[in-house]
């Protein structure tokens, strides 16, 4: 591995000068490679009818509700008046849904994310070093992560804004004026309204940068007035977003829970299991990519230690350790939300990529690391392609129920195959049918009484009245049986039961008895995976 490391004062912590930041940027080969890889990553979005995700259908459904609320044609729900996060993805889905179908709007939103994340990383990397934009290629394998396949569109957009905000602050350091403060404020607000976790992690990174600069200048007995002025202006720009984040955490319900052993968390981190979604071979590819990044890091550190040659950005390895510590000690659930751990596991890698952007790597080193990233993302594409093809067969059959449910009626969907052995054979960590009824509700203007977003309190759309729930006193201990009994307690016009075993039988005897007594089957899908029950007249 060819590494060219010039002699640099190891205490020199100042950010790049204007000339270094605004150099020629990415060379032609890097730009072409980045553009080709992004183009390839867009193919599955448009090739398949559905991009199989867990929560994606629910977001599509609620974006349609949001669109109709703005138009004034929806009266069953209302817009959440509180400044909660999770707006960006829904707003984009509603915006695109005003001119195309909800399903196609989802494709536009995912495509926008696929383009923005690597470009924002390249933008930030170029701020670290004029030829650092090549790290945009290293981000490509982080596109089709578990977060995307879970349908966490707001969080996915927050990753692009994470890089954009940090890159903006770095590139304007030393030249920040009060005129730039509103721009920083807008980007940080967009980050908050995408996902609060990314905002917090961006604040940790920016705070680390500020502390590092102040500390090193103080050790060299240099004046701090200009530095403190820059920091004050940046804080002023971030203040609105930070205030909203503080309000959100204070007002949110739900204590920290599900803390996992540090050893387990470390193993999952170094496995990079946040990149594995549908099949276990994906985890092997993720481990290989983790080895590529850490091997590159270790080789660089050994070279620096032996030759005692350092760059201005080596102190960012301390931020890698800090973000890793946050991941290790943070709970998996907090402030009413869950699935926090695997999201937090991404940020130490992002900071590590920032560090790599600041290294004066030779062309061979950059080409080798970039080639490894390209091979990894193409391997993921092949693995995902097989999963998408199979899941589209099932989702198309699920969608076939649309023509057998009257427009404007109420519906509840029950996924009897969730976490079953039949489903796990082709979907390891994603539940692709759990909220699939959302696609049908969006298409047929149905009232989905199982719409979890309108009951959570931190999504753009909310219910106008309290959601009907069964009494907790008579709920069974088994989660599936409790879900069935609650669904049958609602006065719904239609019930859809999805079961890959083709049985469609309910587990809870009370719910099963009520289903048989009050509903009748009006449609069975071709493979008997879906059954549509309509409430009997009278």
FIKOL-389063 format. One line per 10 residues: number of its first residue (from 1); their letters; for each residue y, z, x of C-alpha. Coordinates in steps of 0.02 Angstrom, whole numbers, padded with zeros to 5 digits. Each point is the difference from the previous one (the first is absolute). Layout:
BEGIN
NUM	a	Y:Z:X; ...
//
This chain:
BEGIN
1	xxxxxxxxxx	00000:00000:00000; 00161:-00057:00080; 00138:00129:-00013; 00171:-00021:00077; 00093:00166:00005; 00171:00004:00084; 00068:00159:00076; 00098:00091:-00135; 00074:00174:00002; -00126:00103:-00101
11	xxxxxxxxxx	00144:00105:-00070; 00093:-00153:-00063; -00016:00026:-00187; 00146:-00104:-00062; -00047:-00137:-00122; 00013:-00182:00056; 00171:-00071:00030; 00073:-00135:-00109; -00052:-00137:00119; -00180:00062:00003
21	xxxxxxxxxx	-00011:00015:-00189; 00072:-00169:-00042; -00093:-00107:00125; -00096:-00157:-00040; -00130:00100:-00097; -00173:-00066:-00033; -00052:-00153:00094; -00063:-00151:-00092; -00185:00037:00024; 00017:00175:-00074
31	xxxxxxxxxx	00099:-00065:-00149; -00127:-00137:-00035; -00146:00121:00015; 00084:00127:-00113; 00042:-00133:-00130; -00177:-00071:00001; -00081:00171:-00019; 00115:00046:-00144; -00040:-00166:-00083; -00186:00030:00018
41	xxxxxxxxxx	00018:00175:-00074; 00082:-00075:-00155; -00149:-00113:-00039; -00110:00128:-00092; 00147:00056:-00106; 00015:-00174:-00076; -00179:-00061:00017; -00078:00129:-00115; 00050:00032:-00179; 00007:00188:00032
51	xxxxxxxxxx	00038:00101:00155; -00122:00143:-00033; 00091:00167:00007; -00019:00170:-00080; 00172:00040:-00070; 00073:-00175:00005; -00041:-00039:-00184; 00087:00161:-00054; 00157:-00048:00097; -00004:-00174:-00078
61	xxxxxxxxxx	-00015:00075:-00173; 00144:00121:00025; 00109:-00134:00078; -00019:-00101:-00160; 00053:00155:-00098; 00149:00021:00117; 00048:-00183:-00021; -00006:00015:-00190; 00101:00162:00005; 00137:-00090:00096
71	xxxxxxxxxx	-00006:-00142:-00125; 00009:00122:-00146; -00164:-00058:-00077; -00101:00158:00037; 00016:00159:-00104; -00163:00092:00035; 00052:00058:00174; 00160:00040:00094; 00071:-00017:00175; -00013:00158:00102
81	xxxxxxxxxx	00182:00056:00021; -00037:00105:00155; 00021:-00078:00173; -00185:00005:00041; -00084:-00104:00137; -00126:-00138:-00037; 00132:-00121:-00065; -00004:-00143:00125; -00169:-00075:-00042; 00024:00020:-00187
91	xxxxxxxxxx	00175:-00076:00005; -00062:-00150:00099; -00148:-00024:-00118; 00117:00008:-00150; 00123:-00120:00083; -00132:-00131:00040; -00083:00033:-00168; 00157:-00060:-00086; -00037:-00179:00055; -00189:-00005:00029
101	xxxxxxxxxx	-00153:00083:-00075; -00035:00180:00050; -00153:-00051:00102; 00101:-00129:00099; 00143:00123:00021; -00123:00115:00089; -00041:-00142:00120; 00183:-00024:00041; 00023:00186:00034; -00152:00012:00114
111	xxxxxxxxxx	00054:-00160:00090; 00173:00073:00030; -00079:00155:00077; -00115:-00105:00110; 00151:-00093:00069; 00120:00147:00017; -00109:00128:00090; -00036:-00098:00161; 00176:-00074:00003; 00080:00172:-00017
121	xxxxxxxxxx	-00112:00065:00139; 00052:-00147:00110; 00182:00036:-00042; -00019:00182:00051; -00099:-00044:00156; 00134:-00119:00054; 00125:00141:-00016; -00101:00103:00123; -00009:-00142:00126; 00063:-00178:-00011
131	xxxxxxxxxx	-00177:-00070:00017; -00080:00141:-00100; -00013:-00099:-00161; -00176:-00053:00048; -00064:00165:-00074; 00023:-00078:-00172; -00170:-00079:00037; -00075:00173:00029; 00050:00048:-00177; -00094:-00143:-00083
141	xxxxxxxxxx	-00166:00098:-00007; 00095:00137:-00095; 00039:-00117:-00146; -00161:00009:-00103; -00025:00186:00018; -00080:00125:-00117; 00176:00031:-00067; 00018:-00180:-00059; -00175:-00005:-00075; 00035:00165:-00087
151	xxxxxxxxxx	00146:-00094:-00081; 00133:00112:00077; 00132:-00136:-00002; 00149:00117:00012; -00071:00082:00155; -00041:-00168:00078; 00181:-00057:-00019; 00058:00164:00074; -00091:-00044:00162; 00108:-00156:00021
161	xxxxxxxxxx	00157:00101:-00038; -00058:00134:00123; 00006:-00127:00141; 00160:-00078:-00067; 00096:00165:-00005; -00055:00058:00172; 00032:-00172:00074; 00173:-00006:-00078; 00048:00168:00074; -00068:-00044:00172
171	xxxxxxxxxx	00082:-00171:00006; 00170:00068:-00052; -00005:00155:00111; 00162:00020:00097; 00087:-00122:-00116; -00021:00088:-00166; 00165:00008:-00094; 00044:00071:-00169; -00014:-00177:-00069; -00186:00001:00042
181	xxxxxxxxxx	-00031:00167:-00084; -00017:-00073:-00177; -00129:-00126:00065; -00105:00140:00073; 00022:00093:-00164; -00062:-00147:-00104; -00155:-00028:00107; -00043:00185:00001; 00021:00008:-00189; -00115:-00149:-00019
191	xxxxxxxxxx	-00124:00093:00109; 00012:00155:-00110; -00023:-00102:-00159; -00154:-00078:00079; -00090:00154:00062; 00062:00170:00056; -00137:00022:00132; 00064:-00149:00100; 00177:00068:-00014; -00054:00168:00070
201	xxxxxxxxxx	-00094:-00081:00144; 00148:-00113:00039; 00111:00155:00007; -00121:00082:00122; 00005:-00153:00113; 00189:-00017:-00008; 00020:00187:00026; -00112:-00010:00153; 00105:-00142:00070; 00161:00099:-00026
211	xxxxxxxxxx	-00069:00160:00078; -00067:-00096:00148; 00165:-00085:00035; 00101:00161:-00015; -00123:00097:00110; -00002:-00127:00139; 00189:-00020:00002; 00020:00188:00004; -00120:00012:00148; 00104:-00129:00093
221	xxxxxxxxxx	00160:00092:-00042; 00070:-00151:-00091; 00126:00006:-00142; -00078:00016:-00172; 00152:-00042:-00106; -00042:-00184:-00028; -00184:00040:-00031; 00041:00134:-00129; 00120:-00119:-00086; -00138:-00131:-00015
231	xxxxxxxxxx	-00122:00129:-00067; 00129:00063:-00126; 00028:-00174:-00070; -00186:-00034:-00012; -00028:00166:-00090; 00141:-00045:-00119; -00090:-00161:-00042; -00166:00089:-00025; 00074:00145:-00102; -00022:-00075:-00176
241	xxxxxxxxxx	-00183:-00040:00030; -00032:00169:00081; 00083:00088:-00148; -00111:-00093:-00123; -00155:00041:00102; 00047:00185:00001; 00027:-00005:-00188; -00168:-00086:-00026; -00098:00128:00100; 00088:00147:-00081
251	xxxxxxxxxx	-00021:-00065:-00178; -00177:-00067:00018; -00147:00096:-00068; -00162:00018:00095; -00036:00110:00149; -00070:-00059:00166; -00189:-00019:-00010; -00154:-00079:00078; 00029:00043:00183; -00136:-00076:00107
261	xxxxxxxxxx	-00076:00060:00165; 00097:-00058:00153; -00157:-00071:00081; -00036:-00108:-00151; 00180:-00059:-00005; -00002:-00045:00185; -00160:-00099:-00020; 00070:-00097:-00146; 00161:-00030:00095; -00082:-00074:00154
271	xxxxxxxxxx	-00117:-00100:-00111; 00155:-00071:-00084; -00093:00017:-00163; 00160:-00036:-00098; -00041:-00184:00032; -00173:00007:-00084; -00011:-00031:-00188; -00147:-00092:-00077; -00144:-00010:00124; -00053:00113:00143
281	xxxxxxxxxx	00003:-00142:00129; 00189:00006:-00021; -00003:00172:00080; -00083:-00072:00155; 00139:-00130:00016; 00130:00138:-00023; -00081:00102:00139; 00005:-00152:00115; 00185:-00025:-00034; 00033:00185:00031
291	xxxxxxxxxx	-00089:-00019:00168; 00109:-00151:00043; 00161:00097:-00032; -00054:00158:00090; -00077:-00094:00147; 00163:-00095:00023; 00093:00166:-00007; -00113:00086:00127; 00008:-00145:00122; 00189:00003:-00009
301	xxxxxxxxxx	00008:00188:00025; -00117:-00007:00149; 00106:-00137:00078; 00159:00098:-00029; -00075:00160:00070; -00066:-00082:00157; 00157:-00102:00036; 00122:00126:-00073; 00090:-00135:-00094; 00065:00042:-00172
311	xxxxxxxxxx	00102:-00081:-00138; 00139:00066:-00109; -00120:00012:-00146; -00146:00101:00071; 00068:00156:-00084; -00055:-00076:-00166; -00177:00055:00041; 00060:00174:-00047; 00042:-00069:-00173; -00177:-00070:-00010
321	xxxxxxxxxx	-00064:00177:00027; 00122:00072:-00128; -00046:-00124:-00137; -00184:00030:00040; 00028:00187:-00020; 00082:-00030:-00169; -00152:-00100:-00055; -00119:00136:00059; 00085:00147:-00086; 00064:-00084:-00159
331	xxxxxxxxxx	-00100:00023:-00162; -00078:-00147:-00088; 00090:00045:-00162; 00176:00065:-00026; 00149:-00015:-00120; -00114:-00065:-00137; -00064:-00146:00106; -00161:-00028:00095; -00081:-00112:00129; 00125:00055:00132
341	xxxxxxxxxx	-00112:00017:00153; -00052:-00180:00027; 00181:-00054:-00023; 00062:00123:00131; -00132:-00062:00122; 00094:-00166:00014; 00163:00066:00072; -00061:00058:00172; -00065:-00177:00025; 00168:-00072:-00054
351	xxxxxxxxxx	00093:00110:00124; -00126:-00049:00134; 00039:-00182:-00038; 00185:00042:00020; -00043:00068:00172; -00097:-00158:00044; 00151:-00103:-00051; 00102:00090:00133; -00123:-00037:00141; 00036:-00141:00123
361	xxxxxxxxxx	-00174:-00074:-00021; -00046:-00159:00089; -00038:-00157:-00097; -00188:00021:00025; 00003:00177:-00068; 00099:-00049:-00154; -00106:-00154:-00030; -00162:00099:00015; 00055:00140:-00117; 00072:-00126:-00124
371	xxxxxxxxxx	-00160:-00102:00004; -00102:00157:-00035; 00112:00041:-00149; -00017:-00178:-00065; -00190:00005:00013; -00005:00167:-00089; 00109:-00058:-00145; -00103:-00161:-00019; -00161:00102:00000; 00072:00111:-00136
381	xxxxxxxxxx	00045:-00157:-00097; -00180:-00062:00006; -00068:00168:-00056; 00129:00017:-00139; -00033:-00178:-00058; -00179:00042:-00047; 00054:00157:-00092; 00140:-00091:-00092; -00118:-00140:-00054; -00127:00120:-00073
391	xxxxxxxxxx	00128:00113:-00083; 00088:-00148:-00079; -00161:-00040:-00093; 00003:00173:-00077; 00187:00003:-00033; -00005:-00169:-00087; -00134:00068:-00115; 00106:00154:-00030; 00147:-00111:-00045; -00108:-00092:-00128
401	xxxxxxxxxx	00023:00146:-00120; 00184:-00048:-00022; -00032:-00124:-00141; -00097:00129:-00099; 00136:00132:-00013; 00144:-00026:-00121; 00173:-00011:00074; 00105:00158:-00011; -00145:00118:-00034; -00045:00158:00097
411	xxxxxxxxxx	-00145:00003:00122; -00091:00114:00121; -00108:-00061:00144; -00147:00100:00067; -00077:-00047:00166; -00180:00062:-00007; -00040:-00084:00167; 00130:00096:00099; -00076:00076:00157; -00172:-00063:-00052
421	xxxxxxxxxx	-00125:-00067:00126; 00017:-00173:-00078; 00188:-00002:00033; -00009:00077:00173; -00112:-00140:00061; 00151:-00116:00004; 00147:00120:-00013; -00016:00148:00116; 00169:00090:-00017; 00090:-00096:-00138
431	xxxxxxxxxx	-00030:00017:-00188; 00044:-00177:-00056; -00037:00023:-00187; 00076:00171:-00029; 00167:-00067:-00061; -00049:-00182:-00029; 00044:00023:-00184; 00181:-00010:00061; -00017:-00189:00023; -00058:-00016:-00180
441	xxxxxxxxxx	00138:00114:-00065; 00132:-00101:00093; -00070:-00165:-00066; -00021:00053:-00182; 00147:00122:-00020; -00118:00145:-00031; 00037:00186:00002; -00116:00070:00131; -00027:00182:-00048; -00080:00026:00171
451	xxxxxxxxxx	00159:-00053:00092; 00012:00139:00128; 00170:-00052:00070; 00098:00042:-00158; -00069:00178:00009; 00030:00036:00185; 00189:00019:00000; 00035:-00089:00164; -00015:-00182:-00055; 00137:-00110:-00077
461	xxxxxxxxxx	-00077:00000:-00175; -00037:00152:-00105; -00070:00037:-00172; 00125:00037:-00139; -00106:00144:-00062; -00134:00115:00070; -00161:-00092:00040; -00143:00051:-00115; -00131:00102:00092; -00156:00088:-00056
471	xxxxxxxxxx	-00001:00189:00003; -00051:00066:00170; -00104:00134:-00084; -00132:-00123:-00059; -00003:-00112:00153; -00166:-00017:00094; -00007:00040:00185; -00059:-00174:00050; 00155:-00109:00036; -00077:-00158:-00075
481	xxxxxxxxxx	-00050:00089:-00160; 00171:00081:-00012; 00085:-00169:00019; -00110:-00073:-00137; 00035:00142:-00120; 00187:-00010:00031; -00002:-00189:-00029; -00091:00020:-00166; 00123:00136:-00054; 00141:-00127:-00003
491	xxxxxxxxxx	00032:-00102:-00156; -00027:-00167:00086; -00036:-00167:-00082; -00116:-00065:00137; -00112:00076:00133; -00062:-00103:00147; -00152:00061:00095; -00038:-00079:00169; -00173:00030:00072; -00079:-00102:00140
501	xxxxxxxxxx	-00171:00060:-00059; 00030:-00092:-00164; -00035:00154:-00106; 00173:00056:-00054; -00063:00170:-00056; 00112:00152:00010; -00054:00155:00094; 00079:00130:-00114; -00102:00021:-00162; 00152:00050:-00104
511	xxxxxxxxxx	00097:-00154:00056; -00152:-00112:-00022; -00026:00065:-00178; 00181:-00031:-00046; -00005:-00174:00076; -00153:-00047:-00103; 00071:00077:-00159; 00177:-00068:00005; -00009:-00162:00101; -00094:-00164:-00005
521	xxxxxxxxxx	-00039:-00125:00138; 00100:-00161:-00018; -00034:-00079:00170; -00125:00006:00142; 00041:-00091:00161; -00123:-00133:00063; -00088:00120:00121; 00018:00150:-00117; 00114:00085:00127; 00139:00023:-00127
531	xxxxxxxx	-00009:00055:-00181; 00148:00002:-00119; -00004:00126:-00142; 00120:-00014:-00147; 00041:00144:-00117; -00086:-00020:-00168; 00112:-00030:-00149; 00021:00152:-00110
//
